Amino acid sequence: MDQDTQNYIITHYLHLMSPQEKLAYKHIHSLLKLEGNKDLDKIKKIYFKAVLLTKDLTALSLIHDGIEKFYKNTAQRILSNHHAQITFNNCPKCGKLARTPLAKQCRYCYFDWH
C-alpha cells in the first residue's frame, strides 16, 4: 500500500479503527503535541485523565514498532475488514487519489492551471 492510500484511509476512515487502535492513535498524537513542553509531568497527568494518553498494553503494543508501522498495519486492516465501506476518490484528470472523498481533483491537478 502506498503512502497516499495509507494516509487517505487513516484520515478519512478513522471511525473504522478498533478501540485499541483509536487509543494508540490518540496516544501518538498527544505525545507529538506534548513534545518540548516544560511542564510535561503535570500535563501528562491531565492527558491520562482525559484518555488522550493510555497505559493500555494492547494499544501501546500497536505502536511499539513506530508510527509508520502502526499507520501501515491499521490502514491495511481497515481496508481488508471494511473494503465495502471505503470509497477511493480518484482524480478525473490523472487518475491519482484525491485528497478527500469529495474532492473534485487530486492535489497535483488542483494547482495545474493549464
Chimera marker file (.cmm) of the C-alpha trace (Angstrom):
<marker_set name="trace">
<marker id="1" x="0.000" y="0.000" z="0.000" r="1" g="1" b="0" radius="0.5"/>
<marker id="2" x="1.437" y="3.373" z="-0.973" r="1" g="1" b="0" radius="0.5"/>
<marker id="3" x="1.765" y="6.304" z="1.433" r="1" g="1" b="0" radius="0.5"/>
<marker id="4" x="-1.077" y="8.336" z="-0.135" r="1" g="1" b="0" radius="0.5"/>
<marker id="5" x="-3.556" y="5.457" z="0.137" r="1" g="1" b="0" radius="0.5"/>
<marker id="6" x="-2.488" y="4.738" z="3.692" r="1" g="1" b="0" radius="0.5"/>
<marker id="7" x="-2.903" y="8.375" z="4.763" r="1" g="1" b="0" radius="0.5"/>
<marker id="8" x="-6.249" y="8.632" z="2.945" r="1" g="1" b="0" radius="0.5"/>
<marker id="9" x="-7.631" y="5.641" z="4.873" r="1" g="1" b="0" radius="0.5"/>
<marker id="10" x="-6.267" y="6.792" z="8.243" r="1" g="1" b="0" radius="0.5"/>
<marker id="11" x="-7.529" y="10.346" z="7.755" r="1" g="1" b="0" radius="0.5"/>
<marker id="12" x="-10.983" y="9.692" z="6.320" r="1" g="1" b="0" radius="0.5"/>
<marker id="13" x="-11.897" y="6.336" z="7.871" r="1" g="1" b="0" radius="0.5"/>
<marker id="14" x="-10.707" y="6.882" z="11.420" r="1" g="1" b="0" radius="0.5"/>
<marker id="15" x="-14.124" y="5.739" z="12.652" r="1" g="1" b="0" radius="0.5"/>
<marker id="16" x="-13.347" y="2.216" z="11.384" r="1" g="1" b="0" radius="0.5"/>
<marker id="17" x="-10.413" y="1.794" z="13.775" r="1" g="1" b="0" radius="0.5"/>
<marker id="18" x="-10.737" y="-0.726" z="16.582" r="1" g="1" b="0" radius="0.5"/>
<marker id="19" x="-10.985" y="0.680" z="20.140" r="1" g="1" b="0" radius="0.5"/>
<marker id="20" x="-7.318" y="-0.185" z="20.781" r="1" g="1" b="0" radius="0.5"/>
<marker id="21" x="-6.250" y="1.432" z="17.509" r="1" g="1" b="0" radius="0.5"/>
<marker id="22" x="-8.123" y="4.596" z="18.482" r="1" g="1" b="0" radius="0.5"/>
<marker id="23" x="-6.354" y="4.643" z="21.853" r="1" g="1" b="0" radius="0.5"/>
<marker id="24" x="-2.990" y="4.187" z="20.136" r="1" g="1" b="0" radius="0.5"/>
<marker id="25" x="-3.817" y="6.925" z="17.602" r="1" g="1" b="0" radius="0.5"/>
<marker id="26" x="-4.774" y="9.380" z="20.372" r="1" g="1" b="0" radius="0.5"/>
<marker id="27" x="-1.656" y="8.423" z="22.310" r="1" g="1" b="0" radius="0.5"/>
<marker id="28" x="0.637" y="9.088" z="19.333" r="1" g="1" b="0" radius="0.5"/>
<marker id="29" x="-0.876" y="12.464" z="18.538" r="1" g="1" b="0" radius="0.5"/>
<marker id="30" x="-0.949" y="13.539" z="22.175" r="1" g="1" b="0" radius="0.5"/>
<marker id="31" x="2.751" y="12.721" z="22.579" r="1" g="1" b="0" radius="0.5"/>
<marker id="32" x="3.515" y="14.760" z="19.471" r="1" g="1" b="0" radius="0.5"/>
<marker id="33" x="1.644" y="17.727" z="20.949" r="1" g="1" b="0" radius="0.5"/>
<marker id="34" x="3.499" y="17.407" z="24.246" r="1" g="1" b="0" radius="0.5"/>
<marker id="35" x="6.996" y="17.371" z="22.734" r="1" g="1" b="0" radius="0.5"/>
<marker id="36" x="9.169" y="20.110" z="24.171" r="1" g="1" b="0" radius="0.5"/>
<marker id="37" x="6.668" y="21.127" z="26.856" r="1" g="1" b="0" radius="0.5"/>
<marker id="38" x="8.194" y="22.394" z="30.111" r="1" g="1" b="0" radius="0.5"/>
<marker id="39" x="5.505" y="21.008" z="32.465" r="1" g="1" b="0" radius="0.5"/>
<marker id="40" x="5.474" y="17.556" z="30.895" r="1" g="1" b="0" radius="0.5"/>
<marker id="41" x="4.683" y="15.541" z="34.047" r="1" g="1" b="0" radius="0.5"/>
<marker id="42" x="1.786" y="17.792" z="35.062" r="1" g="1" b="0" radius="0.5"/>
<marker id="43" x="0.270" y="17.818" z="31.577" r="1" g="1" b="0" radius="0.5"/>
<marker id="44" x="0.721" y="14.054" z="31.159" r="1" g="1" b="0" radius="0.5"/>
<marker id="45" x="-1.443" y="13.513" z="34.257" r="1" g="1" b="0" radius="0.5"/>
<marker id="46" x="-4.183" y="15.621" z="32.681" r="1" g="1" b="0" radius="0.5"/>
<marker id="47" x="-3.852" y="13.767" z="29.362" r="1" g="1" b="0" radius="0.5"/>
<marker id="48" x="-4.120" y="10.380" z="31.124" r="1" g="1" b="0" radius="0.5"/>
<marker id="49" x="-7.289" y="11.527" z="32.914" r="1" g="1" b="0" radius="0.5"/>
<marker id="50" x="-8.760" y="12.728" z="29.616" r="1" g="1" b="0" radius="0.5"/>
<marker id="51" x="-7.819" y="9.361" z="27.984" r="1" g="1" b="0" radius="0.5"/>
<marker id="52" x="-5.613" y="11.111" z="25.443" r="1" g="1" b="0" radius="0.5"/>
<marker id="53" x="-2.672" y="9.094" z="26.717" r="1" g="1" b="0" radius="0.5"/>
<marker id="54" x="-3.084" y="5.442" z="27.625" r="1" g="1" b="0" radius="0.5"/>
<marker id="55" x="-1.470" y="2.706" z="29.685" r="1" g="1" b="0" radius="0.5"/>
<marker id="56" x="-3.399" y="0.016" z="27.800" r="1" g="1" b="0" radius="0.5"/>
<marker id="57" x="-0.782" y="-2.605" z="26.899" r="1" g="1" b="0" radius="0.5"/>
<marker id="58" x="-2.632" y="-3.747" z="23.779" r="1" g="1" b="0" radius="0.5"/>
<marker id="59" x="-2.831" y="-0.205" z="22.404" r="1" g="1" b="0" radius="0.5"/>
<marker id="60" x="0.794" y="0.503" z="23.282" r="1" g="1" b="0" radius="0.5"/>
<marker id="61" x="1.927" y="-2.726" z="21.609" r="1" g="1" b="0" radius="0.5"/>
<marker id="62" x="0.374" y="-1.480" z="18.357" r="1" g="1" b="0" radius="0.5"/>
<marker id="63" x="2.745" y="1.497" z="18.316" r="1" g="1" b="0" radius="0.5"/>
<marker id="64" x="5.774" y="-0.377" z="19.630" r="1" g="1" b="0" radius="0.5"/>
<marker id="65" x="7.381" y="-0.567" z="16.162" r="1" g="1" b="0" radius="0.5"/>
<marker id="66" x="6.775" y="3.118" z="15.382" r="1" g="1" b="0" radius="0.5"/>
<marker id="67" x="4.156" y="5.415" z="13.938" r="1" g="1" b="0" radius="0.5"/>
<marker id="68" x="4.662" y="4.458" z="10.291" r="1" g="1" b="0" radius="0.5"/>
<marker id="69" x="4.312" y="0.743" z="11.012" r="1" g="1" b="0" radius="0.5"/>
<marker id="70" x="1.177" y="1.446" z="13.062" r="1" g="1" b="0" radius="0.5"/>
<marker id="71" x="-0.353" y="3.506" z="10.232" r="1" g="1" b="0" radius="0.5"/>
<marker id="72" x="0.504" y="0.861" z="7.658" r="1" g="1" b="0" radius="0.5"/>
<marker id="73" x="-0.909" y="-2.038" z="9.695" r="1" g="1" b="0" radius="0.5"/>
<marker id="74" x="-4.040" y="-0.109" z="10.672" r="1" g="1" b="0" radius="0.5"/>
<marker id="75" x="-4.754" y="1.056" z="7.114" r="1" g="1" b="0" radius="0.5"/>
<marker id="76" x="-4.305" y="-2.493" z="5.787" r="1" g="1" b="0" radius="0.5"/>
<marker id="77" x="-6.609" y="-3.912" z="8.463" r="1" g="1" b="0" radius="0.5"/>
<marker id="78" x="-9.284" y="-1.291" z="7.815" r="1" g="1" b="0" radius="0.5"/>
<marker id="79" x="-9.111" y="-1.906" z="4.072" r="1" g="1" b="0" radius="0.5"/>
<marker id="80" x="-9.307" y="-5.688" z="4.399" r="1" g="1" b="0" radius="0.5"/>
<marker id="81" x="-12.104" y="-5.684" z="7.005" r="1" g="1" b="0" radius="0.5"/>
<marker id="82" x="-14.183" y="-2.770" z="5.679" r="1" g="1" b="0" radius="0.5"/>
<marker id="83" x="-13.449" y="-2.638" z="1.939" r="1" g="1" b="0" radius="0.5"/>
<marker id="84" x="-17.158" y="-2.226" z="1.111" r="1" g="1" b="0" radius="0.5"/>
<marker id="85" x="-17.356" y="0.921" z="3.242" r="1" g="1" b="0" radius="0.5"/>
<marker id="86" x="-14.314" y="2.609" z="1.731" r="1" g="1" b="0" radius="0.5"/>
<marker id="87" x="-14.614" y="4.751" z="-1.364" r="1" g="1" b="0" radius="0.5"/>
<marker id="88" x="-11.496" y="5.846" z="-3.154" r="1" g="1" b="0" radius="0.5"/>
<marker id="89" x="-11.984" y="9.135" z="-4.955" r="1" g="1" b="0" radius="0.5"/>
<marker id="90" x="-9.671" y="9.274" z="-7.960" r="1" g="1" b="0" radius="0.5"/>
<marker id="91" x="-8.940" y="12.437" z="-9.942" r="1" g="1" b="0" radius="0.5"/>
<marker id="92" x="-10.784" y="12.525" z="-13.279" r="1" g="1" b="0" radius="0.5"/>
<marker id="93" x="-7.780" y="14.178" z="-14.958" r="1" g="1" b="0" radius="0.5"/>
<marker id="94" x="-4.864" y="11.977" z="-13.920" r="1" g="1" b="0" radius="0.5"/>
<marker id="95" x="-6.418" y="9.072" z="-12.002" r="1" g="1" b="0" radius="0.5"/>
<marker id="96" x="-4.440" y="9.672" z="-8.795" r="1" g="1" b="0" radius="0.5"/>
<marker id="97" x="-6.090" y="9.528" z="-5.402" r="1" g="1" b="0" radius="0.5"/>
<marker id="98" x="-7.806" y="12.801" z="-4.488" r="1" g="1" b="0" radius="0.5"/>
<marker id="99" x="-7.149" y="14.433" z="-1.124" r="1" g="1" b="0" radius="0.5"/>
<marker id="100" x="-10.655" y="13.849" z="0.247" r="1" g="1" b="0" radius="0.5"/>
<marker id="101" x="-13.588" y="11.586" z="-0.623" r="1" g="1" b="0" radius="0.5"/>
<marker id="102" x="-15.468" y="14.617" z="-2.019" r="1" g="1" b="0" radius="0.5"/>
<marker id="103" x="-12.647" y="16.476" z="-3.783" r="1" g="1" b="0" radius="0.5"/>
<marker id="104" x="-13.080" y="17.225" z="-7.480" r="1" g="1" b="0" radius="0.5"/>
<marker id="105" x="-9.364" y="16.833" z="-8.281" r="1" g="1" b="0" radius="0.5"/>
<marker id="106" x="-6.175" y="15.442" z="-6.789" r="1" g="1" b="0" radius="0.5"/>
<marker id="107" x="-3.678" y="17.744" z="-5.119" r="1" g="1" b="0" radius="0.5"/>
<marker id="108" x="-1.449" y="17.674" z="-8.200" r="1" g="1" b="0" radius="0.5"/>
<marker id="109" x="-4.104" y="18.746" z="-10.712" r="1" g="1" b="0" radius="0.5"/>
<marker id="110" x="-5.638" y="21.301" z="-8.341" r="1" g="1" b="0" radius="0.5"/>
<marker id="111" x="-2.778" y="23.729" z="-8.985" r="1" g="1" b="0" radius="0.5"/>
<marker id="112" x="-2.441" y="22.862" z="-12.686" r="1" g="1" b="0" radius="0.5"/>
<marker id="113" x="-3.965" y="25.899" z="-14.384" r="1" g="1" b="0" radius="0.5"/>
<marker id="114" x="-3.036" y="24.902" z="-17.963" r="1" g="1" b="0" radius="0.5"/>
<link id1="1" id2="2" r="1" g="1" b="0" radius="0.2"/>
<link id1="2" id2="3" r="1" g="1" b="0" radius="0.2"/>
<link id1="3" id2="4" r="1" g="1" b="0" radius="0.2"/>
<link id1="4" id2="5" r="1" g="1" b="0" radius="0.2"/>
<link id1="5" id2="6" r="1" g="1" b="0" radius="0.2"/>
<link id1="6" id2="7" r="1" g="1" b="0" radius="0.2"/>
<link id1="7" id2="8" r="1" g="1" b="0" radius="0.2"/>
<link id1="8" id2="9" r="1" g="1" b="0" radius="0.2"/>
<link id1="9" id2="10" r="1" g="1" b="0" radius="0.2"/>
<link id1="10" id2="11" r="1" g="1" b="0" radius="0.2"/>
<link id1="11" id2="12" r="1" g="1" b="0" radius="0.2"/>
<link id1="12" id2="13" r="1" g="1" b="0" radius="0.2"/>
<link id1="13" id2="14" r="1" g="1" b="0" radius="0.2"/>
<link id1="14" id2="15" r="1" g="1" b="0" radius="0.2"/>
<link id1="15" id2="16" r="1" g="1" b="0" radius="0.2"/>
<link id1="16" id2="17" r="1" g="1" b="0" radius="0.2"/>
<link id1="17" id2="18" r="1" g="1" b="0" radius="0.2"/>
<link id1="18" id2="19" r="1" g="1" b="0" radius="0.2"/>
<link id1="19" id2="20" r="1" g="1" b="0" radius="0.2"/>
<link id1="20" id2="21" r="1" g="1" b="0" radius="0.2"/>
<link id1="21" id2="22" r="1" g="1" b="0" radius="0.2"/>
<link id1="22" id2="23" r="1" g="1" b="0" radius="0.2"/>
<link id1="23" id2="24" r="1" g="1" b="0" radius="0.2"/>
<link id1="24" id2="25" r="1" g="1" b="0" radius="0.2"/>
<link id1="25" id2="26" r="1" g="1" b="0" radius="0.2"/>
<link id1="26" id2="27" r="1" g="1" b="0" radius="0.2"/>
<link id1="27" id2="28" r="1" g="1" b="0" radius="0.2"/>
<link id1="28" id2="29" r="1" g="1" b="0" radius="0.2"/>
<link id1="29" id2="30" r="1" g="1" b="0" radius="0.2"/>
<link id1="30" id2="31" r="1" g="1" b="0" radius="0.2"/>
<link id1="31" id2="32" r="1" g="1" b="0" radius="0.2"/>
<link id1="32" id2="33" r="1" g="1" b="0" radius="0.2"/>
<link id1="33" id2="34" r="1" g="1" b="0" radius="0.2"/>
<link id1="34" id2="35" r="1" g="1" b="0" radius="0.2"/>
<link id1="35" id2="36" r="1" g="1" b="0" radius="0.2"/>
<link id1="36" id2="37" r="1" g="1" b="0" radius="0.2"/>
<link id1="37" id2="38" r="1" g="1" b="0" radius="0.2"/>
<link id1="38" id2="39" r="1" g="1" b="0" radius="0.2"/>
<link id1="39" id2="40" r="1" g="1" b="0" radius="0.2"/>
<link id1="40" id2="41" r="1" g="1" b="0" radius="0.2"/>
<link id1="41" id2="42" r="1" g="1" b="0" radius="0.2"/>
<link id1="42" id2="43" r="1" g="1" b="0" radius="0.2"/>
<link id1="43" id2="44" r="1" g="1" b="0" radius="0.2"/>
<link id1="44" id2="45" r="1" g="1" b="0" radius="0.2"/>
<link id1="45" id2="46" r="1" g="1" b="0" radius="0.2"/>
<link id1="46" id2="47" r="1" g="1" b="0" radius="0.2"/>
<link id1="47" id2="48" r="1" g="1" b="0" radius="0.2"/>
<link id1="48" id2="49" r="1" g="1" b="0" radius="0.2"/>
<link id1="49" id2="50" r="1" g="1" b="0" radius="0.2"/>
<link id1="50" id2="51" r="1" g="1" b="0" radius="0.2"/>
<link id1="51" id2="52" r="1" g="1" b="0" radius="0.2"/>
<link id1="52" id2="53" r="1" g="1" b="0" radius="0.2"/>
<link id1="53" id2="54" r="1" g="1" b="0" radius="0.2"/>
<link id1="54" id2="55" r="1" g="1" b="0" radius="0.2"/>
<link id1="55" id2="56" r="1" g="1" b="0" radius="0.2"/>
<link id1="56" id2="57" r="1" g="1" b="0" radius="0.2"/>
<link id1="57" id2="58" r="1" g="1" b="0" radius="0.2"/>
<link id1="58" id2="59" r="1" g="1" b="0" radius="0.2"/>
<link id1="59" id2="60" r="1" g="1" b="0" radius="0.2"/>
<link id1="60" id2="61" r="1" g="1" b="0" radius="0.2"/>
<link id1="61" id2="62" r="1" g="1" b="0" radius="0.2"/>
<link id1="62" id2="63" r="1" g="1" b="0" radius="0.2"/>
<link id1="63" id2="64" r="1" g="1" b="0" radius="0.2"/>
<link id1="64" id2="65" r="1" g="1" b="0" radius="0.2"/>
<link id1="65" id2="66" r="1" g="1" b="0" radius="0.2"/>
<link id1="66" id2="67" r="1" g="1" b="0" radius="0.2"/>
<link id1="67" id2="68" r="1" g="1" b="0" radius="0.2"/>
<link id1="68" id2="69" r="1" g="1" b="0" radius="0.2"/>
<link id1="69" id2="70" r="1" g="1" b="0" radius="0.2"/>
<link id1="70" id2="71" r="1" g="1" b="0" radius="0.2"/>
<link id1="71" id2="72" r="1" g="1" b="0" radius="0.2"/>
<link id1="72" id2="73" r="1" g="1" b="0" radius="0.2"/>
<link id1="73" id2="74" r="1" g="1" b="0" radius="0.2"/>
<link id1="74" id2="75" r="1" g="1" b="0" radius="0.2"/>
<link id1="75" id2="76" r="1" g="1" b="0" radius="0.2"/>
<link id1="76" id2="77" r="1" g="1" b="0" radius="0.2"/>
<link id1="77" id2="78" r="1" g="1" b="0" radius="0.2"/>
<link id1="78" id2="79" r="1" g="1" b="0" radius="0.2"/>
<link id1="79" id2="80" r="1" g="1" b="0" radius="0.2"/>
<link id1="80" id2="81" r="1" g="1" b="0" radius="0.2"/>
<link id1="81" id2="82" r="1" g="1" b="0" radius="0.2"/>
<link id1="82" id2="83" r="1" g="1" b="0" radius="0.2"/>
<link id1="83" id2="84" r="1" g="1" b="0" radius="0.2"/>
<link id1="84" id2="85" r="1" g="1" b="0" radius="0.2"/>
<link id1="85" id2="86" r="1" g="1" b="0" radius="0.2"/>
<link id1="86" id2="87" r="1" g="1" b="0" radius="0.2"/>
<link id1="87" id2="88" r="1" g="1" b="0" radius="0.2"/>
<link id1="88" id2="89" r="1" g="1" b="0" radius="0.2"/>
<link id1="89" id2="90" r="1" g="1" b="0" radius="0.2"/>
<link id1="90" id2="91" r="1" g="1" b="0" radius="0.2"/>
<link id1="91" id2="92" r="1" g="1" b="0" radius="0.2"/>
<link id1="92" id2="93" r="1" g="1" b="0" radius="0.2"/>
<link id1="93" id2="94" r="1" g="1" b="0" radius="0.2"/>
<link id1="94" id2="95" r="1" g="1" b="0" radius="0.2"/>
<link id1="95" id2="96" r="1" g="1" b="0" radius="0.2"/>
<link id1="96" id2="97" r="1" g="1" b="0" radius="0.2"/>
<link id1="97" id2="98" r="1" g="1" b="0" radius="0.2"/>
<link id1="98" id2="99" r="1" g="1" b="0" radius="0.2"/>
<link id1="99" id2="100" r="1" g="1" b="0" radius="0.2"/>
<link id1="100" id2="101" r="1" g="1" b="0" radius="0.2"/>
<link id1="101" id2="102" r="1" g="1" b="0" radius="0.2"/>
<link id1="102" id2="103" r="1" g="1" b="0" radius="0.2"/>
<link id1="103" id2="104" r="1" g="1" b="0" radius="0.2"/>
<link id1="104" id2="105" r="1" g="1" b="0" radius="0.2"/>
<link id1="105" id2="106" r="1" g="1" b="0" radius="0.2"/>
<link id1="106" id2="107" r="1" g="1" b="0" radius="0.2"/>
<link id1="107" id2="108" r="1" g="1" b="0" radius="0.2"/>
<link id1="108" id2="109" r="1" g="1" b="0" radius="0.2"/>
<link id1="109" id2="110" r="1" g="1" b="0" radius="0.2"/>
<link id1="110" id2="111" r="1" g="1" b="0" radius="0.2"/>
<link id1="111" id2="112" r="1" g="1" b="0" radius="0.2"/>
<link id1="112" id2="113" r="1" g="1" b="0" radius="0.2"/>
<link id1="113" id2="114" r="1" g="1" b="0" radius="0.2"/>
</marker_set>
